[in-house]
């Protein structure tokens, strides 16, 4: 199954706010940001470079693979729903990625509730892209 890479893209205003609050994640080599099934510790913003986002079946078969582009927010559904990550994300060598803990993200949403609409847009993009990909199976 192939998702549209734009599924993870955030509105530039939202991305800028998240990027300012993010802690840099060193990506001198390919770096696993999170793994499918892990508890949600936070979300990641991809400012430069790329990341491969994958999903596997319980048997280890590849179900989905997509290249996330700069401007993407990764891990959002898990953080919002407080459920394990449903995907694995690996940042490519030389990428600039920022991390925002779940606690800091919740605090930001309480401090700036107007951003929630933009957050919902990213979630809606992911859902829409997944549904389109399912219909193309």
Helices and strands as residue ranges (DSSP letters): G 5-8, H 12-21, E 23-25, E 31-34, E 42-48, E 51-56, E 62-68, E 72-74, H 76-81, E 88-91, E 96-101, H 102-111, G 113-115, H 116-135
